[in-house]
């Protein structure tokens, strides 16, 4: 049981660190003018594509870590469920925030994270992709089903 809990906690931390690092690097590589639509905090199409890819890759990484530590497909499925539920809760919070108005020039990374306006469909898709990635990553380890 302790190994299962450890697998979920470590996998979640790995996914969070990966996501933060990858999104930060992508933001600095692209710059605010490419991440957002002109004079707005609405995310651009290229940023949406990056979000989709990183959600899936992060999920796969989390699934691999969970499978390596937990050694059970059952634990990985529980972790996928946690990723899905927490992601959907985060999506609800994200869609409830007020629109920050117009954007002028470059903005710091932290401010961009706080004010970014992501479409509702993408807020709901990302947790699904993360959970699917967890299952895909776990299946790469060829674990027994539980």
Beta strands, then each sheet from edge to edge (+ up, - down):
end
